[in-house]
């Protein structure tokens, strides 16, 4: 599936979910995507941004959400989901991931473990929030690898609030300032995808340069 078609599917999924379930649906999706391995395919980034935009009354479905309840639902779902995923990983170890037949999920697990090894617990937990699939599997991986509970909780709360509230408020701000912004949702979501992986890409580039400097030195 190409990036364009994937974005279109994610956008349609997000709009359909919001039309059907509203604020409650956002909280449930945030919990499922960050806490349950079966939720790795859910459109978290596009859902948060679209939900924020719909708080301004924009959108093809005529849906209008309330901003404050939306922010609460998004944050609670994202934070509770991550903590649940961590506890499941701590209890079940790597068994949950080992049973999965999804290639995409296994690749995400490898990237999550690489993040933890390369950047340390705090930075990896925050960065993972902005990478699809990785934000799903890093939580049980952190539990399986015995990341300290206090460390995980602190940094998943920091990353979770920045991610969930930031994307929601970004959608709200754009919807409030640009008339008929729903017509441009697809390219906007594309920008969000690029921006979401930018911190990780910069960290990878920085670490590779540091490794080369170490070898040459």
Beta strands, then each sheet from edge to edge (+ up, - down):
end
